[in-house]
Amino acid sequence: MKKQPAAATTRARILAMVMIIAGVIAIKWCFSDASATRLDWLLRPANELVAFFSGLTFTRLEGLGYYNASQGILIAPACSGLNFFLILLATGWCLAVRCPPPARLGWWFLGIAASAYAFGLVANSCRILVAISLYRWRIAYGLFTPERLHRLEGVIVYYFCLCLFAMLLSALLHRCRGQAADVSSRPRHGWLAAGLYLLFTLGIPLVNGAAARPALFIEHGLTVLALVVGLALVVKVWQNRQQTRQ
């Protein structure tokens, strides 16, 4: 059996990754106006985790989400973490195509989907718990309004969790192929995660009309870009120091 040329293999993988991203975007479009009822597969387990760790009691409001009257907290469809789950899904599947396991890619896709769901659920629940703590501590001051702190906390938690998910999955894929986790591959999966995060948090919302509120979109966009670029610079400096020591 002839081996495919490296260039043809690369093109095939790029095409597969493009199709994966397009498919995940289609899923996002299908859920664009989803109600709390349609998103209950994300909202209910998140509510149970948040209730368990916070000690708060939430009541389900049909079509709205889960509400705690004493604190005035509503876990609404916007808090479902659907967008983050889809980013994890796209990142995981693209990594599996870029560094395919030895066999049974279909089972890997199912496993990655299940892992993305579980990982996204935990990350989203942690984000909600931190948001509740920020609300309780009332640390908002000056330019750092409660709304801005809430957005900033969400960006930080989600992006760092995405990077962790990509790093762990990449290491697992290399190990299953019988390869050592190549340090030089870290920037590549890092750029993949960063690119997908920017696409789903800025690119798609921009196309969908987020620019209708330009001040809010620009502020959010600058926050996201500052975090992504800042983390990339930190990683680059760390890698340069590691190479210098060697």
C-alpha positions as CSV (number, residue, x, y, z in Angstrom):
1,M,0.0,0.0,0.0
2,K,1.5,3.3,-1.1
3,K,1.9,6.1,1.4
4,Q,0.4,9.4,0.5
5,P,2.8,12.3,-0.2
6,A,3.2,14.6,2.8
7,A,1.7,17.5,0.9
8,A,-1.4,15.6,0.0
9,T,-1.8,14.4,3.6
10,T,-1.4,18.0,4.8
11,R,-4.1,19.2,2.4
12,A,-6.5,16.4,3.4
13,R,-6.0,17.3,7.0
14,I,-6.6,21.0,6.4
15,L,-9.7,20.2,4.4
16,A,-11.0,17.9,7.2
17,M,-10.4,20.7,9.8
18,V,-12.2,23.2,7.7
19,M,-15.2,20.8,7.4
20,I,-15.1,20.3,11.2
21,I,-15.1,24.0,11.9
22,A,-18.0,24.5,9.4
23,G,-20.0,21.7,11.0
24,V,-19.5,23.1,14.5
25,I,-20.5,26.6,13.3
26,A,-23.7,25.0,11.8
27,I,-24.4,23.5,15.2
28,K,-23.9,26.9,16.8
29,W,-26.3,28.4,14.3
30,C,-29.0,25.8,15.1
31,F,-28.8,26.8,18.8
32,S,-28.6,30.6,18.1
33,D,-32.0,31.3,19.6
34,A,-32.3,28.3,21.8
35,S,-34.5,28.6,24.9
36,A,-33.7,27.4,28.4
37,T,-35.7,24.2,27.6
38,R,-33.6,23.3,24.6
39,L,-30.4,24.0,26.6
40,D,-31.4,22.1,29.7
41,W,-28.9,19.4,28.9
42,L,-26.3,22.1,29.8
43,L,-28.2,24.2,32.3
44,R,-29.5,21.5,34.6
45,P,-26.1,19.8,35.3
46,A,-24.4,23.2,35.7
47,N,-27.2,24.2,38.1
48,E,-26.7,21.1,40.2
49,L,-22.9,21.6,40.4
50,V,-23.3,25.3,41.3
51,A,-26.0,24.5,43.9
52,F,-23.8,21.7,45.4
53,F,-20.7,23.8,45.8
54,S,-22.3,27.2,46.7
55,G,-25.0,25.9,49.0
56,L,-27.6,27.9,47.2
57,T,-31.0,26.6,46.1
58,F,-32.2,27.3,42.6
59,T,-35.7,26.9,41.3
60,R,-36.4,26.1,37.6
61,L,-38.3,28.8,35.8
62,E,-39.8,27.4,32.6
63,G,-38.3,29.0,29.6
64,L,-35.9,31.2,31.7
65,G,-33.5,28.9,33.5
66,Y,-32.7,28.4,37.2
67,Y,-33.3,31.2,39.7
68,N,-32.2,31.8,43.2
69,A,-34.5,34.4,44.8
70,S,-32.4,35.2,47.9
71,Q,-29.4,36.4,45.8
72,G,-31.2,37.4,42.6
73,I,-29.1,35.0,40.5
74,L,-30.5,33.6,37.3
75,I,-28.6,30.8,35.4
76,A,-30.1,31.7,32.0
77,P,-29.4,30.3,28.5
78,A,-26.6,32.8,28.1
79,C,-24.9,31.1,31.0
80,S,-25.2,27.6,29.5
81,G,-21.6,27.5,28.2
82,L,-22.8,26.2,24.8
83,N,-20.3,28.4,22.9
84,F,-17.4,27.2,25.1
85,F,-18.5,23.6,24.6
86,L,-18.5,24.1,20.8
87,I,-15.0,25.7,20.9
88,L,-13.7,22.7,22.9
89,L,-15.4,20.4,20.4
90,A,-13.9,22.1,17.4
91,T,-10.5,22.3,19.0
92,G,-10.5,18.6,20.1
93,W,-11.6,17.3,16.7
94,C,-9.2,19.4,14.8
95,L,-6.3,18.2,17.0
96,A,-7.4,14.6,16.4
97,V,-7.2,15.2,12.6
98,R,-3.9,17.1,12.9
99,C,-2.3,14.3,15.0
100,P,-4.5,11.3,14.3
101,P,-4.5,8.4,16.7
102,P,-3.2,5.0,15.4
103,A,-6.7,3.6,14.8
104,R,-10.5,4.1,15.4
105,L,-10.7,7.8,14.7
106,G,-14.5,7.6,15.0
107,W,-14.3,6.4,18.6
108,W,-11.8,9.1,19.3
109,F,-14.3,11.7,18.0
110,L,-17.0,10.3,20.3
111,G,-14.6,10.3,23.2
112,I,-13.5,13.9,22.5
113,A,-17.1,15.0,22.3
114,A,-17.9,13.4,25.7
115,S,-14.7,14.9,27.2
116,A,-15.5,18.3,25.8
117,Y,-19.0,18.1,27.3
118,A,-17.7,17.1,30.8
119,F,-14.7,19.5,30.7
120,G,-16.9,22.4,29.5
121,L,-19.5,21.7,32.2
122,V,-16.9,21.8,34.9
123,A,-15.3,25.0,33.5
124,N,-18.6,26.7,33.1
125,S,-19.7,25.8,36.6
126,C,-16.5,27.1,38.0
127,R,-17.0,30.4,36.0
128,I,-20.5,30.7,37.5
129,L,-19.2,30.0,41.0
130,V,-16.5,32.7,40.6
131,A,-19.1,35.1,39.3
132,I,-21.3,34.5,42.3
133,S,-18.3,35.1,44.6
134,L,-17.5,38.4,42.9
135,Y,-21.1,39.4,43.3
136,R,-21.0,38.5,47.0
137,W,-17.7,40.3,47.7
138,R,-18.8,43.5,45.9
139,I,-15.3,44.3,44.8
140,A,-16.5,46.4,41.8
141,Y,-14.8,49.8,41.8
142,G,-14.6,52.7,39.3
143,L,-14.1,51.4,35.7
144,F,-14.4,47.8,37.0
145,T,-18.2,47.7,37.1
146,P,-19.9,44.4,38.0
147,E,-20.7,43.8,34.3
148,R,-17.1,44.3,33.3
149,L,-15.7,42.1,36.0
150,H,-18.2,39.4,35.0
151,R,-17.1,39.6,31.3
152,L,-13.4,39.7,32.3
153,E,-13.7,36.7,34.6
154,G,-15.5,34.7,31.9
155,V,-12.9,35.4,29.3
156,I,-10.0,34.4,31.7
157,V,-11.7,31.2,32.9
158,Y,-12.8,30.0,29.5
159,Y,-9.5,30.8,27.7
160,F,-7.2,29.3,30.2
161,C,-9.5,26.2,30.4
162,L,-9.4,25.9,26.6
163,C,-5.6,26.0,26.6
164,L,-5.5,23.4,29.3
165,F,-7.9,21.1,27.3
166,A,-5.8,21.5,24.1
167,M,-2.5,20.8,26.0
168,L,-3.8,17.7,27.7
169,L,-5.5,16.3,24.5
170,S,-2.4,17.0,22.4
171,A,-0.2,15.2,24.9
172,L,-2.6,12.2,25.0
173,L,-2.7,11.9,21.2
174,H,1.1,12.0,21.0
175,R,1.4,9.3,23.7
176,C,-1.2,7.1,21.9
177,R,1.0,7.3,18.8
178,G,4.0,6.2,20.8
179,Q,5.6,9.6,20.5
180,A,7.0,11.9,23.1
181,A,5.1,15.2,23.5
182,D,7.2,17.4,21.2
183,V,7.8,20.8,22.8
184,S,7.8,22.4,19.3
185,S,4.2,21.2,18.8
186,R,2.9,23.3,21.7
187,P,2.9,26.6,19.8
188,R,0.9,24.9,17.0
189,H,-1.9,23.5,19.2
190,G,-1.8,26.8,21.1
191,W,-2.3,28.8,17.9
192,L,-5.1,26.5,16.9
193,A,-6.9,27.0,20.2
194,A,-6.4,30.7,20.1
195,G,-7.6,31.0,16.5
196,L,-10.8,29.0,17.2
197,Y,-11.4,31.0,20.4
198,L,-11.1,34.3,18.5
199,L,-13.3,32.9,15.7
200,F,-16.2,31.9,18.0
201,T,-16.0,34.8,20.4
202,L,-15.3,37.6,18.0
203,G,-15.5,36.6,14.3
204,I,-18.9,34.9,14.3
205,P,-20.6,37.4,16.7
206,L,-19.3,40.2,14.4
207,V,-20.9,38.6,11.4
208,N,-24.1,38.0,13.4
209,G,-24.5,41.7,14.2
210,A,-22.6,42.2,17.4
211,A,-21.2,45.4,15.9
212,A,-24.6,46.9,16.3
213,R,-23.4,47.7,19.8
214,P,-19.9,48.9,18.8
215,A,-18.8,50.2,22.2
216,L,-19.5,47.0,24.0
217,F,-18.1,44.8,21.2
218,I,-14.9,46.8,20.9
219,E,-14.4,46.6,24.7
220,H,-15.0,42.9,24.7
221,G,-12.8,42.4,21.7
222,L,-9.9,44.3,23.2
223,T,-10.2,42.3,26.4
224,V,-10.1,39.0,24.5
225,L,-7.2,40.1,22.2
226,A,-5.2,41.4,25.2
227,L,-5.6,38.0,27.0
228,V,-4.7,35.9,23.9
229,V,-1.7,38.0,22.9
230,G,-0.5,38.4,26.5
231,L,-0.6,34.7,27.1
232,A,1.2,34.0,23.8
233,L,4.0,36.4,24.8
234,V,4.3,34.8,28.2
235,V,4.6,31.3,26.6
236,K,7.1,32.7,24.0
237,V,9.3,34.2,26.7
238,W,9.2,31.0,28.7
239,Q,10.2,28.9,25.7
240,N,13.1,31.2,24.9
241,R,14.4,30.9,28.4
242,Q,14.1,27.1,28.2
243,Q,16.1,27.1,25.0
244,T,18.7,29.4,26.5
245,R,19.2,27.1,29.4
246,Q,19.6,24.1,27.1
